[in-house]
Each structure stands twice: as C-alpha cells, then as structure tokens.
C-alpha cells in the first residue's frame, strides 16, 4: 500500500523560499504526483503535477515561474521548490498520487498528511 509523507513546511517571510518533500513507501513511486494546498474553510486547490518520468510538469497559474516540481524515483521522493513566496501561498500542502504515470487533476488515490506553509512577515 502506497503511503506518502510530506515534510519541509514552516514559517517564511514574503519573498522567501521553502522546499517541500514527499516521500512514498510501499512500492516504487512512479505514479504521477500532484501537490495541493488548502486553507481552512476553503476547498483544496491543485498546485502542480509531475508525471512518473518527469517529462510532464504542470503548474497552477498562481505559482508558475515561482514553484518547481521535481522527483527522484530512486529515492521515491517528489519535491516542490517554492520561491518568491507570497502570503497567498499560505496553506497546508499535500502530495497525492494518481494510479497512473500521467498527470491529471482527478482520481488521486493516495494522500499524505500534509505540511503547513505559512508566509507572513
């Protein structure tokens, strides 16, 4: 059974950077992985997706040019490098896996517990 664990969140000032990690266990992680974020009281927003081979990397318009998604399948790990952070980037960040290697924004079967990112002076 695939399990995902996020780490790397914290408090950062606007304009700062954070790098999040998502480590999978249970089997080799070649599933397409997306990052989502959620603010209490609001729906979860999709942030970015990376395909199993890393050939496809997609981003929400709100983070394009600032966030970079990558993966190291040998380590069963997906990363989200966040730069030029804004207060609106605040939220709990989750990684989630699709049952296939291709990116999409639906049918995510496995979710981590999330890691909190707070962007504030």
N, C-alpha and C positions, 0 to 999 in steps of 0.2 A: 504494500500500500504506500503510495507516494505521500510524503509529508514535507511541508515547506516551512521554513523558519526564516523570518526576516530579522535583520539587525542593522544598526548604523544610524538610527534616528537620534534626534536630540534637539537642543535649542541652538539656533543660529541667528545671527543678525541679518537684516536685509542686505542683499549683495553677497552674502557668504555662500559657502559650498558645503555639501554633505554627499557622502557616497553610501548608498544602501546596498545590502547584500541579501540574497535569497538563496538559501541552501536547501537542496532537495535530498531526500533519502528514501530508501525503499527499493529503488532501482535507478539505473542510469537515467539522468534527466535530459532527454532530447525533446520533450514536449515544448510546444510554443508556450511562452511565459509572458504574461502581462503584469504590469504594475497598475494598481488602482489606488485612489486615495478617497478618504471620506472625512467629512466634518460632521460632528454630532448634530442630529436633526436634519441632515440633508442626505440625498442619495449618493451612493458611491459613484465616483467619476473614474472613467478609464484614463490612464496616463500614457502608457507606452506598451508596445509589444515587440517581442523578438522571436523569430522562428527558431526551430530546432537547430538549423545550420548557421544561424546568424545572418543569412542572406537577406532577410527581410527585417527591417527595423522601422517601426511606425510610432508616431507621437501625436498626442493631442495638440491642437493648435496653441493652446495656452502655454505649452512647455517647449515647443520647437525652438531649436537654437540654444536652449539652455540646459536641457537634460540629454543624457546619452545613455542608452541601454546597451549592455554587452553581456556576454556569457562565456564561461569556461566550462565546457561539458565534462572535461576530465575531472573537474572539481565539483560537478553537479551544482554549479553556482551561477546565478544571474545577478548582474549589478545594475544599479541605477545611479549614475553620477549626475548630481544636481549642482548647477552653477547659477550665479546671479539670482539667488533665491529672493522671492517676494513674499510679503505677508499672506497673499492669497494662495501660496503653495502650502500653507499650514494644513495639516491633516494627518490622519493615521494612514500610513502607506502599507498596502498589502500586495504580495505577489500571489499569482494564481496561475494554474496550469490548465491548458486545454488537453483533451485526449489525443490530439494530433500534433504534427510538427509545424503546422501552418498557422499564421496569425489570424485573429478574429476577435470580436468583442463579445461573443456569446459562448455559452457552453463551457464555462470554466468549472471543472470538477473538483479541483483541489485548491485550497486556500490556506495561507499562513495566518498567524495570529495578529500580524501587523506590527509596525514600529512607528512611533509617534515622531512627527517632524513639526517643530514649531519655529516659525520665522517671526521674530519680534525684536525690537530694539532692547 
